[in-house]
Amino acid sequence: MFRRMNLIVILEKHRHHEKKITVFYRLVKKLWEIWNIRTFVLFSLFLQFFLLFTASMRKKTAKKCVTFVIWSAYLLADWAASSAVGLVFDTEEKYASVQDKGDDAKGAEADTGLLLVLWVPFLLLMVGGQDRITSFAVQDNELWHRHLIRLFLQLCTTGFVFIQSVHQNRLWIPTLLLLIAGTIKYAERIVALYLASSDSFGTSVLKEPNPGPIYEKLMREYKHYGESNVPVQFVIFEDRESRVIKYDRFKLSGSELVQYAHRFANIYKGLIVNLLFSSREHKESREFFSKRTAEDALRILEIELNIFYDLLHTKVVVANSKLGKMVRYMSFGFVVSALALFHKKDKYGFKSFDLKLTYILFFGVLGLDVVTHILWMFSDWSTVSSLSKYEKDLPRAKFPYKILNKLLSLQRPRWKETKKSKPKSKQIEKETTEATQKINWREASTPIMFKRWSETLSQINFIEYCCKESGLESTFRIMMTNMLKSMHIKDFIEQKKNDFFLKRSVVPLPLPKNLWEFIFLELSEKSYSADDPEEAKRISSARGDWILENGVFFNVDDSKLSRLMPYVKDVAYDESLLLWHIATELCYNTDTDEHSHSGPSENEIWHYCEYCDARGFSKCLSNYMIYLLYQQSSLMSEVSGIAKQRFRDTLAEAQRFFSQGGRGQLAEDCKKILKVDTSIKPAHVKGNISKSALFDASTLAKELKNLGTQKWEVTSKVWVELLSYAASRSRGNGHVQQLSKGGELLTFVWLLMAQFGLRESWVETRIRARLVVSK
């Protein structure tokens, strides 16, 4: 009896629980039916405003979390609008059936169906996307066919909903106007994607077809004069268009820098599709950049790369065309007209919240267009057109001219001073003043609101990474190896683990102004030697050998420099990078007491400071190039070789070496490596089973130490060549992919080398032939 009563109680509780679940389910279902469309509509509008103000952030920072948030919003914007259209399509039949019955009790519900039909064109406007982010990646531009099909399907769905209700819809005129505006908006996006696709963009940067002089006519004339015994010949002369423009002014205002940036961007946008350029174009840009400071050159390159970004990821081409402006004003006018007509209509039967939501949609869409137009007004594109107008009538346009220059000054790179300590030495500290103990480096510190790119150099230090990996993580690896072998996933886990910890070892470093000036001066000096294609090819193909053969280094024997040549000429590029990186790190960490026996004299203080700068440059570029090699495969694919296998072999040997001798301080670990006898090449002892470069790098470090204080000047210049070699070998599409991820210093070097004429291939100056008849 007692058991039966307990069973009854349990059953009653179960039934009560089921009733609660049923009530909760019905409540949730009712709330979903009421709010699903409204939630999606508001969410879609919110995403559009979010993208409007944050889309440009992805080119200003390299942080993955920011990029992920913008990418998620970009995908959700299309999904939310499309899903809302589908929900309206599903629910419209219910409202239409209620409306046909003419039930007065259901009048409000029927009128709600009319507002749902009005909301559909708003969703089409939102699917059209933001002007400032038509595509998230370069590959998205190739999918313009997909968006064209989607437009057709959206129009079919929207048209079906509209036609189904038009016979009783008192809002059909505003709905039709919004439908036209939405179609225009979506068509703009498709056209922008098409123009940025590789085929269309590659065609657009080509010059007009030029068949040249009429060959058959000239030959008939030549033959006629020859038969008439009249002296005639073809004279070759340089094309007038090939004459190089001379730039005499060294100081340019911010507005002038923008104008020149647009000029050179229009010339060199063909780099994106790897076009060739004439010697006239290279000489003109070289003439211009050779008279600029490093900071002004950086500003111009920033603007040029931002122009490339806008061409590929925004509606700037459509928005700046005459037809685009006309159609855009028409679209805006249709929305305003629809708002005016809706405001005059009788609102009887509409729910208060739905009316408020409709007005929110109207003013939201108009607000998006107005804010977008304002942002375009203050962009570099509008600045150029405005300046060209103001300069014609400058006395009357001083005020707007000053405003534009003020805005441009806010976007200039900002720098803050940081202290970089010299190598620690008690003797030096006693004999030098405080001013010579530290060197002022100026690092990029532009506020993110005014940045044009991330202004960072990502750093990976191989030695530090090896030391971390040889500790607890190597113990973990040993413990897991046996278990992973039985599961046949050891190699997969090991690879992912290496990638994960390598990415965690990446450290962002603000771009040092001193480093950029050093790179700019090095490339500028080399540009004067690149007067013909062959010499330009030789310089751009150098990866350390050109500077070792042609560089001027005081107090350095040529025999010592020649010993460094095998480490740049006789090895693959990826191996050369790893060798020089490890050697740079070994020298850097064991350089602290190298000169402790005597401090610099008064005459040597200036040289010592230069030595310290070169030391810092070498470390920055060394860590940056290793980051590019192992973390930016799209940029380094042309030169990567078997970099990952070489990295893993070198990592394994370094871990074994550190695990045998025990871990110590970083400087101590580096000294242990240098103490190993490397009189016989490692390949002669170990064979070619392993691709490890650890002790070859140790040999290189010893050769560098033989150069004394000049080793850092040599090393820094070699690193610039290794950097420029990678830039000249990388393809344009790899660089433009990075523009939407914060940008890379390598991209700036790539563009600067092209404008200095330091490219592997370019065509000679254009020449013409003229038929000359002698008297």
DOVEX-112041 format. One line per field, with one value per residue (C-alpha): x, y, z; residue number from 1. Coordinates in steps of 0.02 Angstrom, whole numbers, plus 50000, padded with zeros to 5 digits. Layout:
<atoms>
east	c(X,...) .
north	c(Y,...) .
up	c(Z,...) .
num	c(NUM,...) .
</atoms>
This chain:
<atoms>
east	c(50000,50138,50232,50075,50050,50231,50209,50053,50145,50290,50169,50080,50244,50294,50128,50146,50321,50260,50125,50257,50364,50212,50164,50344,50356,50194,50253,50419,50331,50210,50352,50448,50297,50275,50455,50551,50533,50549,50705,50788,50745,50817,50968,51002,50993,51109,51237,51235,51277,51408,51493,51482,51588,51701,51734,51889,51960,52021,52151,52212,52250,52323,52228,52138,51994,51948,51956,51849,51714,51704,51705,51562,51461,51493,51425,51281,51223,51183,51112,50998,50924,50898,50820,50701,50644,50610,50510,50405,50374,50314,50199,50127,50006,49928,49901,49837,49707,49650,49635,49530,49404,49373,49354,49350,49419,49573,49593,49747,49830,49789,49862,50019,50039,50047,50191,50281,50270,50341,50486,50544,50623,50715,50793,50843,50926,51023,51074,51150,51286,51389,51489,51641,51643,51579,51698,51793,51934,52000,51927,51751,51762,51768,51596,51502,51407,51338,51276,51196,51097,51054,50987,50877,50809,50782,50688,50580,50538,50508,50408,50298,50261,50224,50111,50017,49962,49955,49768,49726,49887,49864,50052,50098,50174,50300,50337,50373,50487,50584,50594,50675,50797,50842,50873,50989,51083,51110,51158,51293,51369,51371,51452,51582,51623,51634,51750,51864,51872,52038,51980,51891,52023,52163,52076,52040,52224,52279,52315,52216,52260,52395,52426,52568,52606,52533,52672,52612,52591,52765,52841,52751,52821,52994,52990,52924,53063,53193,53137,53143,53324,53276,53380,53264,53288,53199,53258,53233,53190,53127,52941,52890,52782,52939,53022,53040,52958,53080,53031,53125,53023,53079,52943,52762,52604,52485,52363,52502,52558,52381,52375,52542,52491,52336,52443,52566,52428,52343,52509,52559,52392,52442,52562,52412,52400,52591,52598,52760,52804,52911,53077,52995,52871,53007,53123,52984,52935,53118,53148,53001,53039,53224,53179,53063,53102,53074,52921,52841,52875,52791,52637,52625,52642,52508,52386,52427,52395,52233,52181,52218,52114,51967,51974,51960,51846,51730,51610,51728,51737,51548,51521,51642,51578,51454,51325,51352,51324,51166,51094,51140,51047,50899,50900,50908,50766,50658,50679,50637,50484,50428,50446,50342,50204,50201,50192,50038,49948,49812,49890,49726,49743,49933,50011,50106,50267,50263,50241,50388,50491,50445,50502,50662,50694,50662,50775,50902,50922,50930,51053,51165,51171,51202,51341,51420,51417,51498,51634,51668,51679,51824,51910,52066,51960,51852,52004,52086,51933,51900,52079,52079,51926,51992,52162,52080,52003,52112,52075,51889,51920,52046,51932,51885,52064,52126,51999,52055,52237,52195,52109,52258,52377,52278,52311,52499,52603,52637,52795,52844,53019,53074,53240,53340,53479,53653,53750,53783,53964,54029,54180,54071,53952,54099,54173,54018,53889,53705,53664,53773,53717,53545,53481,53315,53208,53046,52909,52741,52602,52465,52291,52194,52059,52184,52290,52301,52376,52428,52603,52673,52812,52770,52920,52967,53129,53187,53310,53183,53053,53173,53213,53028,52993,53138,53061,52892,52822,52953,52911,52729,52778,52876,52731,52605,52710,52675,52489,52477,52574,52442,52306,52399,52376,52547,52606,52445,52446,52631,52607,52458,52547,52700,52591,52493,52645,52734,52584,52583,52766,52725,52753,52692,52820,52776,52865,53025,53045,53234,53214,53102,53224,53366,53271,53218,53396,53466,53340,53360,53548,53528,53398,53530,53623,53467,53469,53440,53336,53486,53559,53388,53366,53537,53500,53325,53390,53525,53497,53652,53782,53765,53803,53946,54025,53987,53964,54091,54139,54283,54413,54343,54450,54373,54432,54322,54171,54204,54186,54006,53961,53925,53789,53692,53737,53764,53607,53421,53334,53235,53395,53486,53351,53361,53552,53562,53422,53505,53676,53604,53524,53685,53785,53652,53640,53828,53873,53845,54023,54116,54192,54207,54397,54390,54255,54242,54347,54270,54303,54220,54060,53966,54019,53968,53792,53779,53837,53698,53567,53625,53619,53437,53393,53468,53368,53203,53222,53285,53135,53016,53080,53065,52885,52849,52931,52832,52671,52635,52636,52535,52674,52823,52759,52878,53032,52980,53054,53060,53059,52942,53044,53205,53125,53067,53237,53328,53203,53228,53418,53409,53292,53406,53557,53471,53399,53572,53661,53519,53427,53505,53488,53467,53642,53716,53624,53691,53868,53850,53806,53954,54073,54038,54182,54123,54290,54212,54049,53899,53848,54017,53986,53798,53768,53611,53484,53436,53403,53451,53542,53587,53776,53796,53722,53845,53987,53912,53900,54085,54127,54022,54111,54275,54214,54214,54097,54069,53974,53811,53828,53858,53720,53590,53624,53616,53447,53382,53432,53349,53192,53194,53226,53068,52971,53027,52985,52811,52658,52537,52384,52476,52509,52332,52265,52362,52288,52127,52225,52323,52456,52640,52804,52849,52706,52776,52948,52868,52782,52933,53048,52931,52930,53119,53132,53206,53104,53164,53075,53023,53020,53134,53085,52963,53040,52965,53025,53003,53025,53146,53175,53342,53347) .
north	c(50000,50118,50078,50109,50279,50325,50273,50381,50530,50505,50494,50652,50744,50682,50740,50908,50924,50880,51014,51142,51091,51101,51274,51334,51263,51348,51511,51503,51456,51602,51723,51657,51679,51857,51914,51808,51927,52083,52016,51971,52141,52237,52122,52149,52338,52330,52229,52357,52497,52389,52353,52535,52592,52440,52375,52482,52421,52259,52351,52445,52300,52127,52059,51898,51932,52095,52013,51868,51984,52083,51922,51852,52012,52011,51833,51860,52018,51919,51773,51880,51978,51823,51727,51870,51872,51686,51708,51845,51731,51591,51700,51808,51671,51669,51857,51851,51718,51823,51974,51880,51824,52005,51963,52126,52040,51997,52170,52219,52054,52080,52257,52187,52081,52242,52305,52140,52162,52338,52271,52151,52287,52353,52182,52187,52355,52276,52123,52248,52270,52415,52528,52504,52313,52230,52083,52017,51931,51945,51775,51841,51951,51796,51745,51887,51757,51685,51856,51884,51723,51771,51939,51849,51733,51876,51975,51823,51798,51983,52001,51852,51925,52095,52030,51917,52066,52206,52190,52242,52332,52517,52532,52462,52624,52647,52461,52473,52624,52533,52379,52481,52561,52390,52319,52465,52439,52254,52284,52407,52271,52146,52272,52315,52130,52104,52253,52190,52012,51958,51949,52117,52207,52135,52200,52371,52409,52371,52518,52556,52445,52526,52449,52572,52662,52592,52473,52434,52619,52663,52519,52575,52749,52681,52574,52718,52836,52699,52664,52851,52858,52976,52953,52888,52805,52761,52864,52798,52927,52925,52941,53110,53022,52933,53091,53086,53223,53314,53344,53487,53515,53419,53478,53435,53469,53332,53371,53361,53194,53127,53189,53111,52950,52940,52975,52834,52717,52735,52695,52549,52466,52344,52269,52179,52074,52071,52187,52254,52439,52545,52623,52795,52752,52680,52828,52953,52870,52851,53035,53078,52961,53001,53179,53126,53092,52917,52974,53059,52904,52798,52911,52901,52711,52700,52799,52697,52533,52602,52644,52464,52405,52515,52456,52275,52280,52431,52513,52659,52628,52622,52768,52883,52849,52970,52835,52770,52942,52969,52799,52823,52988,52905,52765,52889,52989,52832,52796,52976,52973,52808,52882,53034,52928,52809,52955,53025,52857,52814,52716,52641,52455,52453,52403,52540,52440,52390,52572,52623,52482,52538,52716,52646,52553,52708,52822,52682,52654,52841,52862,52727,52819,52989,52927,52831,52988,53090,52960,52962,53152,53138,52996,53010,52989,53140,53238,53228,53287,53425,53488,53496,53609,53718,53746,53829,53961,53953,54130,54086,53910,53939,53876,53706,53687,53710,53585,53451,53481,53470,53302,53238,53292,53186,53034,53055,52923,52964,52911,52897,52886,52727,52686,52542,52494,52466,52306,52298,52330,52404,52479,52565,52630,52714,52795,52855,52984,52949,53010,52879,52737,52733,52760,52844,52739,52810,52680,52695,52752,52818,52808,52666,52786,52873,52723,52666,52497,52400,52480,52323,52198,52024,51936,51753,51707,51532,51512,51569,51455,51307,51343,51345,51188,51094,51115,51054,51041,50915,50811,50815,50762,50611,50558,50569,50491,50308,50334,50434,50301,50172,50291,50330,50517,50560,50656,50756,50803,50848,50961,51050,51067,51145,51266,51313,51350,51439,51555,51586,51638,51780,51949,52109,52250,52431,52484,52578,52737,52714,52544,52610,52752,52626,52515,52666,52733,52563,52540,52720,52700,52540,52619,52730,52576,52504,52606,52457,52299,52184,52280,52297,52109,52079,52192,52125,51946,51977,51901,51964,51935,52107,52202,52084,52112,52297,52365,52481,52427,52511,52404,52243,52131,52066,51893,51896,51951,51816,51684,51740,51715,51527,51565,51671,51599,51414,51378,51388,51548,51469,51390,51556,51641,51512,51517,51705,51712,51589,51669,51842,51779,51694,51853,51963,51865,51841,52020,52092,52079,52071,52245,52245,52256,52436,52564,52676,52831,53001,52981,52810,52856,52903,52742,52645,52717,52672,52498,52482,52540,52411,52281,52321,52327,52156,52079,52159,52105,51933,51894,51971,51868,51707,51755,51782,51619,51509,51607,51699,51563,51668,51796,51678,51533,51575,51561,51447,51285,51150,51278,51181,51020,51117,51207,51043,50961,51111,51120,50935,50954,51111,51025,50875,50989,51090,50936,50856,51006,51072,51236,51401,51585,51627,51701,51546,51431,51531,51520,51331,51319,51428,51322,51167,51129,51160,51146,51009,51046,50961,50884,50793,50717,50682,50659,50726,50632,50789,50962,51044,51210,51236,51210,51282,51440,51426,51425,51580,51667,51636,51709,51863,51884,51893,52057,52144,52291,52299,52135,52224,52343,52195,52091,52230,52265,52079,52069,52213,52116,51959,52061,52144,51976,51904,52061,52052,51866,51876,51896,52042,51942,51883,52063,52126,51983,52053,52228,52170,52087,52237,52242,52193,52288,52169,52242,52418,52357,52270,52430,52540,52427,52438,52628,52632,52522,52376,52243,52086,52126,52289,52348,52473,52650,52662,52718,52770,52763,52902,52896,53035,53088,53174,53321) .
up	c(50000,50048,49887,49783,49862,49828,49647,49632,49706,49585,49438,49494,49508,49335,49262,49349,49281,49105,49118,49166,49018,48903,48968,48952,48776,48723,48799,48708,48547,48564,48601,48450,48336,48396,48403,48276,48129,48235,48320,48155,48080,48228,48236,48051,48072,48222,48124,47984,48104,48189,48022,47972,48119,48140,47963,47941,48108,48030,47926,48080,48194,48180,48332,48288,48408,48320,48150,48211,48279,48117,48015,48120,48099,47912,47895,48017,47925,47768,47866,47976,47831,47724,47869,47906,47724,47737,47898,47818,47669,47786,47892,47754,47700,47874,47874,47695,47740,47889,47779,47650,47783,47830,48014,48112,48265,48164,48087,48185,48141,47957,47960,48041,47884,47781,47887,47867,47678,47699,47802,47667,47555,47708,47726,47543,47577,47719,47618,47496,47627,47688,47573,47683,47678,47520,47542,47691,47596,47419,47379,47416,47261,47152,47219,47135,47032,47195,47249,47080,47099,47278,47216,47090,47226,47348,47215,47176,47360,47391,47231,47277,47449,47372,47232,47352,47455,47326,47294,47474,47521,47552,47576,47405,47338,47482,47472,47286,47309,47445,47335,47195,47319,47391,47218,47178,47342,47312,47130,47190,47296,47153,47036,47168,47192,47005,46979,47118,47052,46978,46797,46797,46900,46793,46637,46712,46750,46572,46460,46305,46156,46050,45877,45845,45681,45521,45471,45294,45252,45313,45214,45055,45077,45115,44958,44852,44906,44884,44705,44671,44732,44873,45033,45167,45336,45497,45645,45822,45956,46135,46162,46234,46362,46424,46485,46674,46777,46890,47071,47151,47308,47463,47584,47545,47642,47697,47555,47427,47495,47471,47293,47249,47336,47224,47072,47108,47167,46998,46914,47024,47059,46922,47050,47123,46965,46936,46786,46714,46715,46602,46652,46638,46775,46886,46859,46894,47058,47105,47070,47182,47328,47330,47379,47520,47701,47767,47865,47714,47609,47742,47740,47551,47553,47688,47582,47427,47517,47589,47411,47359,47507,47458,47278,47333,47486,47472,47350,47317,47128,47113,47233,47140,46965,46887,46860,47037,47113,47011,47056,47239,47249,47166,47294,47437,47359,47345,47531,47578,47466,47541,47716,47669,47592,47740,47862,47772,47768,47893,48037,48098,48139,48158,48322,48412,48426,48243,48192,48299,48225,48048,48084,48161,47998,47893,47994,48019,47832,47798,47941,47869,47703,47783,47898,47753,47647,47787,47809,47622,47629,47752,47662,47553,47396,47433,47492,47322,47226,47353,47350,47161,47171,47312,47234,47084,47198,47352,47419,47436,47499,47637,47776,47700,47640,47818,47884,47761,47804,47989,47963,47864,48002,48126,48017,48010,48101,48283,48373,48555,48624,48711,48790,48718,48836,48772,48805,48991,49035,49198,49112,48983,49115,49204,49050,48955,49000,49030,48855,48775,48888,48810,48635,48601,48485,48423,48408,48321,48439,48324,48404,48327,48267,48152,48102,47922,47967,48122,48132,48214,48181,48243,48321,48346,48435,48392,48537,48667,48591,48599,48781,48826,48727,48808,48982,49041,48866,48810,48965,48916,48740,48805,48916,48774,48635,48677,48693,48531,48437,48478,48418,48254,48278,48348,48195,48185,48369,48364,48214,48291,48456,48373,48275,48432,48540,48396,48375,48561,48548,48426,48509,48423,48423,48377,48219,48265,48164,48165,48084,47946,47910,47900,47776,47672,47658,47612,47470,47415,47396,47296,47181,47101,47042,46959,46799,46685,46702,46721,46866,46947,46932,47010,47158,47188,47176,47307,47479,47565,47431,47348,47508,47553,47382,47356,47532,47609,47786,47877,47966,47893,47783,47623,47670,47825,47722,47593,47729,47752,47568,47579,47706,47581,47411,47437,47538,47505,47557,47700,47767,47751,47853,47991,47992,48005,48133,48252,48223,48258,48418,48475,48446,48523,48686,48706,48660,48834,48897,48733,48754,48942,48933,48874,48849,48697,48687,48653,48467,48465,48557,48398,48314,48468,48462,48280,48325,48453,48328,48202,48339,48376,48190,48165,48306,48250,48070,48119,48229,48102,47956,48055,48095,47910,47860,47981,48007,47843,47712,47588,47582,47587,47482,47339,47450,47593,47523,47656,47796,47911,47901,47931,48078,48158,48137,48208,48351,48391,48395,48503,48626,48638,48666,48803,48889,48901,48974,49080,49063,49114,49071,48888,48876,48957,48837,48689,48757,48773,48589,48538,48642,48537,48418,48239,48150,48042,47956,48036,47869,47861,48032,48030,47845,47764,47870,47966,47898,48062,48048,48231,48227,48052,48127,48270,48143,48059,48228,48259,48088,48130,48296,48202,48125,48295,48318,48129,48135,48175,48030,47914,47992,47985,47801,47760,47847,47741,47586,47651,47683,47512,47427,47506,47456,47275,47263,47341,47232,47236,47288,47444,47496,47465,47570,47717,47698,47782,47924,47986,47851,47857,47843,47702,47599,47621,47566,47416,47360,47398,47297,47149,47157,47173,47017,47117,47030,46946,46783,46701,46521,46440,46396,46251,46088,45922,45743,45616,45429,45383,45203,45172,45055) .
num	c(1,2,3,4,5,6,7,8,9,10,11,12,13,14,15,16,17,18,19,20,21,22,23,24,25,26,27,28,29,30,31,32,33,34,35,36,37,38,39,40,41,42,43,44,45,46,47,48,49,50,51,52,53,54,55,56,57,58,59,60,61,62,63,64,65,66,67,68,69,70,71,72,73,74,75,76,77,78,79,80,81,82,83,84,85,86,87,88,89,90,91,92,93,94,95,96,97,98,99,100,101,102,103,104,105,106,107,108,109,110,111,112,113,114,115,116,117,118,119,120,121,122,123,124,125,126,127,128,129,130,131,132,133,134,135,136,137,138,139,140,141,142,143,144,145,146,147,148,149,150,151,152,153,154,155,156,157,158,159,160,161,162,163,164,165,166,167,168,169,170,171,172,173,174,175,176,177,178,179,180,181,182,183,184,185,186,187,188,189,190,191,192,193,194,195,196,197,198,199,200,201,202,203,204,205,206,207,208,209,210,211,212,213,214,215,216,217,218,219,220,221,222,223,224,225,226,227,228,229,230,231,232,233,234,235,236,237,238,239,240,241,242,243,244,245,246,247,248,249,250,251,252,253,254,255,256,257,258,259,260,261,262,263,264,265,266,267,268,269,270,271,272,273,274,275,276,277,278,279,280,281,282,283,284,285,286,287,288,289,290,291,292,293,294,295,296,297,298,299,300,301,302,303,304,305,306,307,308,309,310,311,312,313,314,315,316,317,318,319,320,321,322,323,324,325,326,327,328,329,330,331,332,333,334,335,336,337,338,339,340,341,342,343,344,345,346,347,348,349,350,351,352,353,354,355,356,357,358,359,360,361,362,363,364,365,366,367,368,369,370,371,372,373,374,375,376,377,378,379,380,381,382,383,384,385,386,387,388,389,390,391,392,393,394,395,396,397,398,399,400,401,402,403,404,405,406,407,408,409,410,411,412,413,414,415,416,417,418,419,420,421,422,423,424,425,426,427,428,429,430,431,432,433,434,435,436,437,438,439,440,441,442,443,444,445,446,447,448,449,450,451,452,453,454,455,456,457,458,459,460,461,462,463,464,465,466,467,468,469,470,471,472,473,474,475,476,477,478,479,480,481,482,483,484,485,486,487,488,489,490,491,492,493,494,495,496,497,498,499,500,501,502,503,504,505,506,507,508,509,510,511,512,513,514,515,516,517,518,519,520,521,522,523,524,525,526,527,528,529,530,531,532,533,534,535,536,537,538,539,540,541,542,543,544,545,546,547,548,549,550,551,552,553,554,555,556,557,558,559,560,561,562,563,564,565,566,567,568,569,570,571,572,573,574,575,576,577,578,579,580,581,582,583,584,585,586,587,588,589,590,591,592,593,594,595,596,597,598,599,600,601,602,603,604,605,606,607,608,609,610,611,612,613,614,615,616,617,618,619,620,621,622,623,624,625,626,627,628,629,630,631,632,633,634,635,636,637,638,639,640,641,642,643,644,645,646,647,648,649,650,651,652,653,654,655,656,657,658,659,660,661,662,663,664,665,666,667,668,669,670,671,672,673,674,675,676,677,678,679,680,681,682,683,684,685,686,687,688,689,690,691,692,693,694,695,696,697,698,699,700,701,702,703,704,705,706,707,708,709,710,711,712,713,714,715,716,717,718,719,720,721,722,723,724,725,726,727,728,729,730,731,732,733,734,735,736,737,738,739,740,741,742,743,744,745,746,747,748,749,750,751,752,753,754,755,756,757,758,759,760,761,762,763,764,765,766,767,768,769,770,771,772,773,774,775) .
</atoms>
